[in-house]
Amino acid sequence: MRSNRAKVRAGVSMAATLPMLVGALALGIPAAHAADHPLRDLLAGTKPAWATARADEGATSDGAGVSARVYLRGGDAAGLAAYAKAVSDPASASYGKYLTAKQAQARFGATEAQVAAVKSWLTAAGLKITGVTAHYVSVTGDVAAAEKAFGAQLHDFARGSKTYRAPASTASVPAGLADAVLTVTGLDNAPHMVTHDDRLPPPDTVFRNAGPFSSYYGSNTASTLPDAYGTRIPYAIKGYTGKQLRAAYGAGTRTGKGVRVAITDAYASPTIAYDASTYAGKNGDAAWKTGRLHQVLPKKYTDTKACSASGWYGEETLDVEAVHAVAPASDVTYVGAASCSDADLLDALGKVVDHHLADIVSNSWGEVEAAQTPDLAAAYDQVFQLGAVEGIGFYFSSGDNGDEVASSGTKQVDSPANSAWVTAVGGTSLAVSKNDTYLWETGWGTDKANLSADGKSWTDFPGAFTSGAGGGTSRTVAEPSYQQGVVPDALAKADSADGNRVVPDIAAIADPNTGFLVGQTQTLPDGKTQAYGEYRIGGTSLAAPTIAAIQALAQEARGGTPIGFANPAIYAKAGSKAYHDVTDDPTGSGLAVARVDFVNGYDATGGLATSVRSLGKDSSLSAVKGYDDVTGVGTPASGYVESYRRR
């Protein structure tokens, strides 16, 4: 979001001041002084935190190329946020009074005059307009033109072992455009790329699980292996199916009929239709009906190597199959981004909102909060708010690295899950018994210890942390009103007396050791042959589509009326029987499973590796009674879906 504006003339319209401002720019006011000029408006967050004086390597060449996006603030930014809040709050008189996409754009979108003014300013500075959407104006040009337009010099900065360009001071725009411009992205050219949040495998090469397995929790005890936590332990689940997940989370007879669910990821699996259909047939899910699976794809893809494009195929497969397994009659639309960059994923989300492709959107990707700059956060929030006024809810996986200390060296949450305008989905380890009966859940967090050489003990038990549900307290997002009174102050005020956003909001199955069975066409070890196969997978990439599918069931229960941005409703039910209150110690003693893996990932020719995987050991995060930063308010119980039914 923008900070307080710089000095701006009061009472002078944009239309009146624009010609004078453009003329001033044309006369060549030095870019170095533009930000200090009284007719400039600062765009907070456009100077990244890593662009420090110590890392400064000097001015970027004037002739170097720049590609940027100027995001449009819209006709009523304050009104958009206010209406998005009111329409999502069950206690508000405006609750559920959603707008169509056309109405939302007319009421809150950028006006023709704003777009024309922004284009005129940019071209006057020497930049070339390359595209105009409902959300932004894209431009290209050289550094000299960008400095003139945005009132800040661009310098080269050392970041790790590489050098990137960034503004040496906060970028700005003419004050007459203060109400037209939300932010600008692209002035820094450091990579802004997200990763998908699944745990194994890389789907471009075949991956298979070795046995033995349990078909339900505890069905196959590892009697020949050492005890863990003083007791015999079961083998890991082969992979739960839709029937088991539906029973665990109280689906009842609901199927998601009439509800539209969208999934956003990067790229697109070329075999998704075949894989989804084959998987459903083999695992007892309802057959896909004609026209129930759609794809909305870009004309071309970029950064396929940098983003490991084929690695995203498994993400799409998991998301599509999980949604259908839990909500088999829902309409599923996959919206693929041109790359894993924030810019392209924002475009994918924008398509969902601009065309209202779905009421519920599952997103299994993100990056650490420290990597998301404030300018991008503002652009994301605007899309989420537009979705909220249309009755669209966005669900984001909370991450797979616990508190992120092991992966980044810093305790932090993930974004966009940290946004106050999305539902962040945490993860659990799920125990379903014979006859599909729910037993218990723990927060997902795994310590791993390998079997000793003599097979009589676990080396350094319980072992090292490998993965777990993301969560914690945001350092950048203020505490939203719906969390107040539910989230303990010890979490909300961990970094600020004013309180901050805490992640996640709700949770579902994520632990790959109690994970979900998926089916996908993969490349066999010869590097040429492709074949369909099935394997167990987990991560909050599984939790997000599972919750999205459960929300489809809940929307069906309320007569098909969209739930929209669900957090106010989710927190209003906190502490009720609608949720399983998940803790790390549901049985009173330590829990673990035994797992046997192929060393090479696909067969026994490379040998087998046996390990014990502890449950409920999520870095520094803990699942406790009440709200916690691993599972949020809990997981859906048997009364959750029907709690949305209108009475």
NORRALIN-V911923 format. One record per residue. N is the residue number from 1. RES is the residue in one small letter. PHI is phi in whole degrees, -180 to 180 (NA if undefined). OMEGA is omega in whole degrees, 0 to 359 (none if undefined). D_CENTER is the distance of its C-alpha to the mean C-alpha in whole Angstrom. Layout:
N:RES:PHI:OMEGA:D_CENTER ; N:RES:PHI:OMEGA:D_CENTER
//
This chain:
1:m:NA:180:19 ; 2:r:-77:173:22 ; 3:s:-86:176:25 ; 4:n:-58:186:28 ; 5:r:-73:173:30 ; 6:a:-73:182:33 ; 7:k:-58:181:36 ; 8:v:-133:176:36 ; 9:r:-65:179:40 ; 10:a:-83:172:40 ; 11:g:76:178:41 ; 12:v:-110:185:41 ; 13:s:-74:178:39 ; 14:m:-62:182:37 ; 15:a:-62:182:39 ; 16:a:-74:185:42 ; 17:t:-89:187:40 ; 18:l:-57:182:39 ; 19:p:-58:179:42 ; 20:m:-64:181:43 ; 21:l:-67:179:40 ; 22:v:-61:179:40 ; 23:g:-63:179:43 ; 24:a:-63:179:43 ; 25:l:-65:182:40 ; 26:a:-66:180:42 ; 27:l:-77:171:45 ; 28:g:89:172:43 ; 29:i:-57:184:42 ; 30:p:-56:183:41 ; 31:a:-62:183:37 ; 32:a:-63:183:37 ; 33:h:-101:186:39 ; 34:a:-62:183:37 ; 35:a:-68:180:34 ; 36:d:-92:182:37 ; 37:h:-70:183:39 ; 38:p:-67:180:39 ; 39:l:-110:178:38 ; 40:r:-125:179:34 ; 41:d:-125:184:31 ; 42:l:-73:176:28 ; 43:l:-109:186:25 ; 44:a:-58:175:23 ; 45:g:88:182:21 ; 46:t:-83:171:22 ; 47:k:-98:184:24 ; 48:p:-66:184:21 ; 49:a:-62:183:22 ; 50:w:-81:180:23 ; 51:a:-85:185:26 ; 52:t:-98:178:29 ; 53:a:-61:181:33 ; 54:r:-66:182:33 ; 55:a:-89:185:31 ; 56:d:-68:179:32 ; 57:e:-111:175:34 ; 58:g:105:185:36 ; 59:a:-65:174:35 ; 60:t:-74:179:34 ; 61:s:-56:182:36 ; 62:d:-57:185:37 ; 63:g:-88:180:37 ; 64:a:-65:184:33 ; 65:g:-80:178:31 ; 66:v:-134:171:28 ; 67:s:-123:185:25 ; 68:a:-141:174:23 ; 69:r:-125:174:22 ; 70:v:-101:182:23 ; 71:y:-79:185:21 ; 72:l:-86:184:23 ; 73:r:-74:180:23 ; 74:g:93:186:24 ; 75:g:-74:183:28 ; 76:d:-156:184:27 ; 77:a:-64:180:23 ; 78:a:-66:178:25 ; 79:g:-66:178:26 ; 80:l:-63:181:22 ; 81:a:-63:182:20 ; 82:a:-67:181:23 ; 83:y:-71:177:23 ; 84:a:-60:179:20 ; 85:k:-70:184:20 ; 86:a:-66:185:24 ; 87:v:-72:182:23 ; 88:s:-101:187:20 ; 89:d:-98:181:22 ; 90:p:-58:181:25 ; 91:a:-89:183:27 ; 92:s:-92:176:28 ; 93:a:-67:180:30 ; 94:s:-93:184:28 ; 95:y:-56:176:25 ; 96:g:79:180:24 ; 97:k:-89:187:26 ; 98:y:-78:175:24 ; 99:l:-103:170:25 ; 100:t:-74:178:24 ; 101:a:-59:180:23 ; 102:k:-67:179:26 ; 103:q:-66:180:27 ; 104:a:-63:180:24 ; 105:q:-66:180:24 ; 106:a:-66:184:28 ; 107:r:-85:188:27 ; 108:f:-121:183:25 ; 109:g:-75:178:24 ; 110:a:-65:178:26 ; 111:t:-84:177:30 ; 112:e:-60:180:32 ; 113:a:-65:178:34 ; 114:q:-63:180:31 ; 115:v:-62:180:30 ; 116:a:-62:180:33 ; 117:a:-65:179:34 ; 118:v:-63:179:31 ; 119:k:-61:181:32 ; 120:s:-63:178:35 ; 121:w:-63:183:34 ; 122:l:-66:180:32 ; 123:t:-69:178:35 ; 124:a:-64:178:38 ; 125:a:-80:179:36 ; 126:g:102:178:36 ; 127:l:-94:180:33 ; 128:k:-102:177:32 ; 129:i:-75:180:30 ; 130:t:-112:180:28 ; 131:g:-177:176:26 ; 132:v:-134:176:26 ; 133:t:-122:177:23 ; 134:a:-67:187:22 ; 135:h:-112:185:20 ; 136:y:-157:170:22 ; 137:v:-115:180:25 ; 138:s:-98:183:24 ; 139:v:-139:169:27 ; 140:t:-133:179:29 ; 141:g:168:178:32 ; 142:d:-104:183:33 ; 143:v:-60:181:33 ; 144:a:-59:179:36 ; 145:a:-68:179:34 ; 146:a:-65:178:31 ; 147:e:-63:178:33 ; 148:k:-64:183:35 ; 149:a:-68:191:32 ; 150:f:-107:170:30 ; 151:g:62:179:33 ; 152:a:-149:175:32 ; 153:q:-73:176:33 ; 154:l:-103:180:31 ; 155:h:-121:173:31 ; 156:d:-95:182:30 ; 157:f:-129:175:29 ; 158:a:-76:176:29 ; 159:r:-138:187:25 ; 160:g:67:181:26 ; 161:s:-93:184:28 ; 162:k:-122:180:27 ; 163:t:-123:180:28 ; 164:y:-132:178:26 ; 165:r:-87:177:27 ; 166:a:-163:175:26 ; 167:p:-64:178:27 ; 168:a:-82:174:30 ; 169:s:-147:182:30 ; 170:t:-63:179:27 ; 171:a:-69:181:28 ; 172:s:-146:177:29 ; 173:v:-133:175:30 ; 174:p:-56:184:34 ; 175:a:-58:178:34 ; 176:g:-66:179:35 ; 177:l:-106:184:31 ; 178:a:-58:182:30 ; 179:d:-89:180:29 ; 180:a:-105:186:28 ; 181:v:-108:176:25 ; 182:l:-84:181:22 ; 183:t:-168:174:21 ; 184:v:-131:175:22 ; 185:t:-121:177:19 ; 186:g:103:177:21 ; 187:l:-68:169:24 ; 188:d:-96:184:23 ; 189:n:-109:172:22 ; 190:a:-68:180:20 ; 191:p:-61:173:18 ; 192:h:-119:186:14 ; 193:m:-126:179:12 ; 194:v:-102:175:9 ; 195:t:-123:176:9 ; 196:h:-84:191:8 ; 197:d:-105:176:8 ; 198:d:-97:179:12 ; 199:r:-120:180:15 ; 200:l:65:2:18 ; 201:p:-110:165:19 ; 202:p:-76:193:19 ; 203:p:-75:178:20 ; 204:d:-74:174:23 ; 205:t:-119:186:25 ; 206:v:-56:174:26 ; 207:f:-132:178:25 ; 208:r:-137:175:27 ; 209:n:-91:172:27 ; 210:a:-84:175:30 ; 211:g:-101:0:32 ; 212:p:-71:180:34 ; 213:f:-129:163:31 ; 214:s:-105:177:31 ; 215:s:-87:169:30 ; 216:y:-144:188:29 ; 217:y:-63:177:29 ; 218:g:85:183:32 ; 219:s:-72:183:34 ; 220:n:-136:182:35 ; 221:t:-82:179:36 ; 222:a:-81:189:36 ; 223:s:-70:181:40 ; 224:t:-94:181:41 ; 225:l:-103:180:39 ; 226:p:-62:175:39 ; 227:d:-68:171:38 ; 228:a:-139:184:35 ; 229:y:55:174:35 ; 230:g:79:181:38 ; 231:t:-151:173:38 ; 232:r:-66:182:37 ; 233:i:-120:179:34 ; 234:p:-86:171:33 ; 235:y:-74:179:31 ; 236:a:-59:178:27 ; 237:i:-65:175:26 ; 238:k:-63:181:27 ; 239:g:142:178:24 ; 240:y:-65:178:23 ; 241:t:-113:181:24 ; 242:g:-58:180:23 ; 243:k:-59:180:26 ; 244:q:-71:180:25 ; 245:l:-69:179:22 ; 246:r:-61:179:23 ; 247:a:-68:183:26 ; 248:a:-63:186:24 ; 249:y:-109:169:22 ; 250:g:71:180:25 ; 251:a:-67:183:24 ; 252:g:62:180:28 ; 253:t:-95:182:29 ; 254:r:-71:182:26 ; 255:t:-128:184:25 ; 256:g:82:182:22 ; 257:k:-59:177:25 ; 258:g:83:183:25 ; 259:v:-106:180:21 ; 260:r:-101:178:19 ; 261:v:-120:175:15 ; 262:a:-108:177:13 ; 263:i:-129:174:11 ; 264:t:-114:173:9 ; 265:d:-149:174:10 ; 266:a:-96:177:12 ; 267:y:62:182:16 ; 268:a:-159:178:17 ; 269:s:-71:180:19 ; 270:p:-73:183:23 ; 271:t:-118:188:24 ; 272:i:-62:183:21 ; 273:a:-64:179:24 ; 274:y:-65:183:26 ; 275:d:-63:182:24 ; 276:a:-64:180:23 ; 277:s:-68:180:26 ; 278:t:-64:181:28 ; 279:y:-62:181:25 ; 280:a:-60:181:26 ; 281:g:-67:183:30 ; 282:k:-82:189:30 ; 283:n:-123:171:28 ; 284:g:80:176:29 ; 285:d:-81:176:27 ; 286:a:-61:179:28 ; 287:a:-64:175:29 ; 288:w:-68:176:26 ; 289:k:-85:181:28 ; 290:t:-55:177:29 ; 291:g:85:181:27 ; 292:r:-91:178:24 ; 293:l:-119:182:22 ; 294:h:-120:173:21 ; 295:q:-131:174:19 ; 296:v:-117:190:19 ; 297:l:-125:178:19 ; 298:p:-73:181:20 ; 299:k:-70:179:24 ; 300:k:-150:180:23 ; 301:y:-110:179:20 ; 302:t:-132:175:20 ; 303:d:52:184:20 ; 304:t:-65:179:20 ; 305:k:-78:182:22 ; 306:a:-62:182:19 ; 307:c:-95:185:16 ; 308:s:51:189:18 ; 309:a:-52:184:18 ; 310:s:-66:177:19 ; 311:g:-67:179:17 ; 312:w:-83:181:14 ; 313:y:-63:179:17 ; 314:g:-66:177:16 ; 315:e:-64:178:12 ; 316:e:-60:181:14 ; 317:t:-60:178:17 ; 318:l:-58:185:15 ; 319:d:-63:182:13 ; 320:v:-65:183:16 ; 321:e:-70:179:18 ; 322:a:-69:178:16 ; 323:v:-61:182:16 ; 324:h:-68:181:20 ; 325:a:-64:183:21 ; 326:v:-92:180:20 ; 327:a:-127:192:21 ; 328:p:-66:180:23 ; 329:a:-102:180:24 ; 330:s:-75:178:21 ; 331:d:-94:186:21 ; 332:v:-111:177:18 ; 333:t:-120:176:17 ; 334:y:-94:179:15 ; 335:v:-114:184:14 ; 336:g:-91:176:14 ; 337:a:-88:182:14 ; 338:a:-70:177:17 ; 339:s:-162:178:15 ; 340:c:-92:179:12 ; 341:s:-77:178:13 ; 342:d:-58:182:11 ; 343:a:-60:182:14 ; 344:d:-73:177:14 ; 345:l:-70:173:10 ; 346:l:-62:177:11 ; 347:d:-63:180:14 ; 348:a:-64:178:13 ; 349:l:-64:178:11 ; 350:g:-62:177:15 ; 351:k:-62:180:16 ; 352:v:-60:183:15 ; 353:v:-74:185:16 ; 354:d:-64:182:19 ; 355:h:-114:183:20 ; 356:h:41:183:19 ; 357:l:-73:182:18 ; 358:a:-162:175:17 ; 359:d:-96:184:17 ; 360:i:-132:184:13 ; 361:v:-128:178:10 ; 362:s:-98:184:8 ; 363:n:-136:184:5 ; 364:s:-109:181:5 ; 365:w:-155:179:4 ; 366:g:170:178:5 ; 367:e:-148:180:8 ; 368:v:-67:184:11 ; 369:e:-57:182:11 ; 370:a:-64:182:15 ; 371:a:-88:181:14 ; 372:q:-93:181:12 ; 373:t:-81:182:15 ; 374:p:-58:179:16 ; 375:d:-64:178:17 ; 376:l:-69:178:14 ; 377:a:-59:179:12 ; 378:a:-65:180:15 ; 379:a:-66:177:14 ; 380:y:-63:184:11 ; 381:d:-61:179:12 ; 382:q:-62:178:15 ; 383:v:-65:181:13 ; 384:f:-65:178:12 ; 385:q:-68:176:15 ; 386:l:-61:176:17 ; 387:g:-62:182:15 ; 388:a:-60:182:16 ; 389:v:-71:176:20 ; 390:e:-93:182:20 ; 391:g:86:179:19 ; 392:i:-105:177:15 ; 393:g:-109:180:12 ; 394:f:-109:182:9 ; 395:y:-120:183:7 ; 396:f:-121:174:4 ; 397:s:-64:186:5 ; 398:s:-85:180:7 ; 399:g:112:187:8 ; 400:d:-120:184:11 ; 401:n:-122:177:14 ; 402:g:58:181:15 ; 403:d:-81:176:16 ; 404:e:73:180:15 ; 405:v:-63:182:19 ; 406:a:-64:185:20 ; 407:s:-92:186:17 ; 408:s:-121:183:18 ; 409:g:85:182:21 ; 410:t:-133:177:19 ; 411:k:-74:184:18 ; 412:q:-164:177:15 ; 413:v:-99:179:11 ; 414:d:-104:173:8 ; 415:s:-123:4:6 ; 416:p:-78:180:5 ; 417:a:-60:180:5 ; 418:n:-77:181:9 ; 419:s:-61:177:10 ; 420:a:-73:185:12 ; 421:w:-108:177:12 ; 422:v:-129:174:9 ; 423:t:-96:179:9 ; 424:a:-85:186:8 ; 425:v:-110:177:9 ; 426:g:-87:188:11 ; 427:g:-136:181:13 ; 428:t:-133:163:17 ; 429:s:-99:188:20 ; 430:l:-113:175:22 ; 431:a:-113:175:26 ; 432:v:-114:184:27 ; 433:s:-97:178:31 ; 434:k:-57:182:33 ; 435:n:65:174:34 ; 436:d:58:180:30 ; 437:t:-93:177:30 ; 438:y:-69:177:28 ; 439:l:-100:182:29 ; 440:w:-170:171:26 ; 441:e:-138:168:23 ; 442:t:-120:169:22 ; 443:g:-65:180:19 ; 444:w:-78:174:18 ; 445:g:-166:190:19 ; 446:t:-119:165:21 ; 447:d:-103:184:25 ; 448:k:-121:174:26 ; 449:a:-131:182:30 ; 450:n:-86:176:32 ; 451:l:-69:180:35 ; 452:s:-66:183:39 ; 453:a:-60:181:41 ; 454:d:-89:176:43 ; 455:g:74:186:41 ; 456:k:-105:182:42 ; 457:s:-157:175:39 ; 458:w:-101:184:36 ; 459:t:-68:178:36 ; 460:d:54:179:35 ; 461:f:-56:7:33 ; 462:p:-86:175:31 ; 463:g:94:185:29 ; 464:a:-99:177:26 ; 465:f:-67:179:23 ; 466:t:-113:185:21 ; 467:s:-171:178:17 ; 468:g:-178:182:16 ; 469:a:-63:178:13 ; 470:g:-73:178:11 ; 471:g:177:180:13 ; 472:g:133:185:15 ; 473:t:-107:177:16 ; 474:s:-68:175:15 ; 475:r:-97:188:17 ; 476:t:-120:186:16 ; 477:v:-110:181:15 ; 478:a:-68:180:18 ; 479:e:-65:178:19 ; 480:p:-75:185:18 ; 481:s:-62:183:21 ; 482:y:-69:178:20 ; 483:q:-88:183:19 ; 484:q:-66:181:23 ; 485:g:88:178:25 ; 486:v:-113:180:23 ; 487:v:-80:180:21 ; 488:p:-59:179:24 ; 489:d:-59:180:25 ; 490:a:-59:176:25 ; 491:l:-91:185:21 ; 492:a:-61:184:21 ; 493:k:-107:180:24 ; 494:a:-62:183:23 ; 495:d:-119:183:23 ; 496:s:-153:179:24 ; 497:a:-66:180:27 ; 498:d:-79:180:25 ; 499:g:93:179:22 ; 500:n:-132:176:19 ; 501:r:-61:176:15 ; 502:v:-117:183:15 ; 503:v:-118:4:12 ; 504:p:-96:178:11 ; 505:d:-103:183:13 ; 506:i:-150:184:14 ; 507:a:-149:176:14 ; 508:a:-160:182:15 ; 509:i:-51:178:16 ; 510:a:-145:184:15 ; 511:d:-55:179:18 ; 512:p:-65:178:19 ; 513:n:-84:170:22 ; 514:t:-127:193:22 ; 515:g:-85:188:19 ; 516:f:-111:177:19 ; 517:l:-85:176:22 ; 518:v:-122:178:21 ; 519:g:-125:186:23 ; 520:q:-151:172:23 ; 521:t:-80:183:25 ; 522:q:-130:178:25 ; 523:t:-86:181:28 ; 524:l:-77:186:31 ; 525:p:-57:180:32 ; 526:d:-71:178:35 ; 527:g:79:184:32 ; 528:k:-123:186:33 ; 529:t:-82:176:33 ; 530:q:-116:181:30 ; 531:a:-152:176:30 ; 532:y:-75:176:28 ; 533:g:-151:182:27 ; 534:e:-126:181:25 ; 535:y:-153:178:24 ; 536:r:-87:180:22 ; 537:i:-145:179:18 ; 538:g:-152:185:15 ; 539:g:105:176:12 ; 540:t:-69:168:10 ; 541:s:-64:174:9 ; 542:l:-86:182:12 ; 543:a:-62:184:11 ; 544:a:-63:178:9 ; 545:p:-67:176:11 ; 546:t:-64:178:14 ; 547:i:-66:178:13 ; 548:a:-59:179:12 ; 549:a:-67:178:16 ; 550:i:-65:176:17 ; 551:q:-65:175:17 ; 552:a:-65:177:18 ; 553:l:-65:180:21 ; 554:a:-66:178:21 ; 555:q:-66:175:21 ; 556:e:-60:182:24 ; 557:a:-63:180:26 ; 558:r:-93:174:26 ; 559:g:85:178:28 ; 560:g:93:178:25 ; 561:t:-68:183:24 ; 562:p:-58:175:21 ; 563:i:-79:181:19 ; 564:g:70:177:17 ; 565:f:-68:196:15 ; 566:a:-90:189:15 ; 567:n:-57:178:15 ; 568:p:-58:178:19 ; 569:a:-71:179:20 ; 570:i:-63:182:18 ; 571:y:-74:178:20 ; 572:a:-65:180:23 ; 573:k:-95:184:23 ; 574:a:-57:179:23 ; 575:g:84:181:26 ; 576:s:-94:179:27 ; 577:k:-74:176:27 ; 578:a:-68:185:24 ; 579:y:-121:162:23 ; 580:h:-81:177:23 ; 581:d:-83:189:24 ; 582:v:-85:174:22 ; 583:t:-128:180:24 ; 584:d:-79:186:24 ; 585:d:-134:186:28 ; 586:p:-73:183:28 ; 587:t:-111:180:32 ; 588:g:88:177:33 ; 589:s:-147:181:33 ; 590:g:-60:182:31 ; 591:l:-123:180:29 ; 592:a:-161:174:29 ; 593:v:-131:175:29 ; 594:a:-96:182:30 ; 595:r:-138:177:29 ; 596:v:-117:183:31 ; 597:d:-124:170:29 ; 598:f:-73:180:31 ; 599:v:-62:181:31 ; 600:n:-89:175:30 ; 601:g:93:184:28 ; 602:y:-144:176:30 ; 603:d:-156:188:33 ; 604:a:-83:182:36 ; 605:t:-63:179:38 ; 606:g:-94:180:36 ; 607:g:98:180:36 ; 608:l:-119:176:34 ; 609:a:-124:182:32 ; 610:t:-111:182:33 ; 611:s:-144:173:30 ; 612:v:-111:181:30 ; 613:r:-119:180:26 ; 614:s:-74:177:26 ; 615:l:-107:176:24 ; 616:g:75:182:23 ; 617:k:-128:190:23 ; 618:d:-93:176:19 ; 619:s:43:179:20 ; 620:s:-93:183:22 ; 621:l:-91:182:19 ; 622:s:-138:172:21 ; 623:a:-93:184:21 ; 624:v:-130:178:24 ; 625:k:-64:184:26 ; 626:g:81:180:24 ; 627:y:-65:173:21 ; 628:d:-148:186:19 ; 629:d:-92:171:16 ; 630:v:-115:185:16 ; 631:t:-123:180:16 ; 632:g:65:180:16 ; 633:v:-79:179:19 ; 634:g:128:178:19 ; 635:t:-116:182:18 ; 636:p:-61:176:20 ; 637:a:-102:186:24 ; 638:s:-62:181:26 ; 639:g:-95:187:27 ; 640:y:-66:184:23 ; 641:v:-57:184:23 ; 642:e:-74:178:27 ; 643:s:-67:178:26 ; 644:y:-88:182:24 ; 645:r:-68:180:28 ; 646:r:-76:184:30 ; 647:r:-114:none:33
//
